């Protein structure tokens, strides 16, 4: 990394906890590759201090923008001066740019990064029937991005069915007319199977869906970055499925976030 000076453009990522984030190292590598005088630093901001921290960041004139990670994505929507239609529809935002007058503008790029990562791996979601495991923040963003990408139908599995129904209702209100159903854990018959839960981070986690029902010809994709081959992906591979790990999603997100925040090219 080049020396940090008074000319360096600053970026940040806010989260609680923050030790696990890989975004700064990837962002900084991207900036180094561009030959840009810019740096991202992690900031440990507990939820009760989020509004105060954002207030301070508004006044940092050499700050280009920041990223919000767990647990701040939903709360940040209420702290923005403006947010994209996508972020409002999803109910969360994760990328923010600071305008010269100190305004904060938000966008949600989790789902867009996921779809872009699939496409980079040669998987085009358009026209496919998708099974989505999970109904948290990442799943909401992915559901919207898949709808925008033109999937044929969406089946959502979550242990709490009401949360899956909420995603279906959000998609309906946003004008997405694709069929959305609340599913069981059985992914049979879907072209693309997506795990948008945290199950798989630990070796002893239960599988997030009925992997025994997977069949050759299905594509199974993860949002989890580490391990690169999760228990679900290993089970899918053993059953003859094509697998897509989570790393390309993060790589694509970094590029999208950098461009949204106006990072130097």
N, C-alpha and C positions, 0 to 999 in steps of 0.2 A: 504494500500500500504506500502511496506517495505521502509525503509529509502533510499534516493538517495545518493549515494556516488561516489567517483572517479572510482569505478568499474562498475557503472551502464551503461548499453548499452542504447544509446539514439536513439529515433525515433521521427518523426515529421509529422504533416499534414499541408500543405500550402493551404490557400484559401483566398478569399475576396468576401463576409464576412466569418467569421470563428465562430461566436457565435452559429450557429445552429448545428455544427458538433457533432455527437455522437461517432465517431470513436475512439477518445482517451479513453473514459471511457470503451468502449468495448474491445479495445486492451489491456488496462491496466488490466482489469478483466481477460482476457485470460492469460496474463503474470503471474498474481498472482496465477491463477489456476495451471499454470505450475511450480510455484515456481521459476520463472525466475527473474533475476536482470535486468530488462529492463523497460523503461517508454517511453510513447509517449506524446508529448506536442503539442498543437495547435499553429500555427504561422500565424498571420494576415499579408499577403503579397499582397499588391496591384499589379495589373498587370504590371505597369511600373517598379517595383522593382524586378520582378521575376528572371530575369537573374542574377542580383546582389546577390540575396538571394541564388540561386543555387550555384553560385561561392563560397560563404562563406561556404555552407554546404559541398562542396567538400573537404574543408580543415579541417573538424571536424573529427578527427581520431577515436573518439569513437561513431560516428554516424553509425548505421546499415543501415538506409534508411529512406525514407519518402513517404508520400501519397500526391497526388495533387487532389484537389477538385475544384469546380467551382471558377473562370473561367479558370483554368490553364491547363486542361488536353490536349488540342490541342497544346498550346504553348510549353508545356514541351517536346513534341516530338522533337522539334528542338534544345532542350538544352541537350538532352541525348548524351552520347558517343555511346550507342548501344540501340536497342529496338527490341523486339520480332517481328516475322513476323505478328502476330495478331495485335499488336499495330500499325505497319506500315499500315496494310490493313485497319484498322478502322480509322486511322488518329488521334489517341489520345492515351495517356497512363495515368495511374493513380497510379501505384505502382513503386517505384524506390529503387534499392539497391546501396549502395556505396561500391565499392571494396576497398581493402587495399591501392591501389595506387591512390584513389580519383576519379576513373571513376564512372559514373552514368549510370546504366542499367535500362531500362524501360519495363513495361509490362502493358497490359490492362486487368483488372480483373472484371470490372463491369458486363459484360455479363456472364462470367464464374460463378461468384458468384450468379447471378440470376438463371442460370440453376441448379447449385448445390442446391440452396434453394428450387427450385421446386422438385428436386429429393428427398431432405430431407423430403418434405411434401408428398412423395409418388406419385408424378406426373412425369412420364417419357415423355419427349418431342418427342422422336424418333417415326417417322411414323405419327405424327400429322400434320394437317393443322393449321397454326397459323395466327391469325389476330394481327398485331402490330400497336398500335396507337402511333404516334410520329416519328420524324426523326432527333432528336438532338443527342448529344453525347451518352447518355445512350441507346437510341434506336439503334444506330449503333452497339454498343458493344453487345447488346442483339441479334440483327439480326445475327451477326457473330457467337455468341455462340450457338444460336439455329440451325444454319446451321451445325456447327461442331457436334451438338448433334443428327443430322440426321432427322430433321423435313421433312415432305413430301413436303410442299409448304408454302410460306410466302406471306401474303397480308399486305401491308403497307398503312396506312391511315395517311395523314398529310395535314393540311390546305394549305401548299405550296407543290404542287405535285412534283416540281423539286427536293426537298430535298429527297423525297421518291425515286425518280428515281436515285439520287446519291447513295443511299444505294444499290439499285439493281445493279448499275454499279460496285460499289466496290466489291460486292459479286462475280459478274461475273469475274472481273479481278483477284480475289483471287482464282479462280478455283472452286467455289461452283456452281454446276450445277442445284440446285433446282429451280423450277419455282418461280419467284418473280413478283408480280403484284402490281401496284399502285391502291389502293382500295378507295371506298367511306367510309363513316362512318358506314356502315352496316356490322356487324360482323357475319351475318347469315351464317350457314354452316361450320364455323370453329370449330375445336375441342378445341383449346386453344386461349383465348383472353387476350392480354397483354396491359396494359396501361404503356407506357414509357414516358409519358408527365408529367408536373408538375401540371396538372389540378387535383384538389382534395386536395391540401394542405390547401385550405381555404374552409369553408363551403358553400360560395356563388359562388364557381367556377362552370362553366358549365361542364357537363359531357364530357369526352374526346372522346366518341363514341356513336353510337346509341343504348343505353342500352335497349330501348323498343323492339329491335329486338333480344335480347338474349333469349335463350330457355333452358329448363332443359337438362342436359347432357353436356353442355359446362362448361369449367373451365375458370374462370376469375382471372387473376393475376395482382398484382400491384407492382410498384417500390417504391411507396410512403410509408414512414415508419410511419408517424404521420399525421392524425389519423390512428390507426390500421385498422379500418373499414372505408374506404373512401366512399363518396357518390356513386361511381361506384360499389364498393363491396356490399354496402347495396342494391342497385338496382338489382345487379346480384343475390344476395341471395334471394331477394323477388321473383325473377323469377325462382327460383329452381336450380340455378347454384351452382357448387362448387366454393369456393373462396380461393385464396391464398394471404395473406397479404404480405407486403414488408419486414417485419422484418427478416424472414429467409434469404433473399438475403444478407442483411448487415452482419448477423452473419457469413454466409459462406464466404463472402468477407474478413472479418477480419482474419479468419483462413488462407485463401489463401494468403492474403497480408503479414501476419506475416511469413509464410513459405517462400514466395518469397524473403522477405528482410533478411532472415536468422536469424530471431528472435530466441532466445533460446527456446528449447523444454523441 
